Amino acid sequence: MTSTSQPAFPQAALEWLAPVAADGRPVPTPRVLLLGRSVAPLATALDRRGANLVACDGSRAGVRALLNRAPRALPTVARPEHLPFAPMSFDAVHVHQSLHALSEGALASIARVLAPDGHLAVSYTVRDDSVPWVRRLTALLRDVDPAAMKGAYGTESVERLVASPHYAEVAERSHRLWVPISRVDLLGMVAKRFPDLEQERLSRLMSDVGELYATSARVPEPLLLPYRVVCWRAVVDHTEFTSQLEPPEDGVRIRL
């Protein structure tokens, strides 16, 4: 179960994921690849930070979703396993909520287009179920469906990134994010989660959730739905590409 509104992406997380030069200072005009339509929530902020952006997705619809947030980005339709860019083109490649969907070939393809000391910026927004009122909500929903609020986000796929020979160092940092949610929105989320539940049982559940809200919120303030934005910065290792960094002469070259 997720919020009806898209949580914002914390500024502190963007700053931590930003490319840095060898001296540790931020790259003034970084070359950044937005990989996949799920990166859209980050696109506007990255555009405002002055990055040279390329919006890439495997479909035109996905690219359009990225351009809606960052209209100045260079649009490119391509699969992550076959990125049509010259080697070492980007200071950073952003992947949000979708690392688990990338193959080993995609991780290698991303490493090829990263500049020396560049990094793959991975992020996931996950619900923080440690907050007491969220634990109470979880218990109510699992009384109806034991699989409710299991929180399978895909973050375990970072293990493949750590094990990949194409990345030398993987650092991690988490950022807290609180999203206000009204009583009406919380009840709407529960109703949406159980569209086929028998009416009497749904009414009891909605009553219990409403009582939970009333006893947990500090009126007139809304409840705050807790999230963590978990970020990983994987520095590229080009050792495996020492003899393979030039694309074929008949390939498509895109230089930024």
Disulfide bonds with the S-S distance in Angstrom:
none
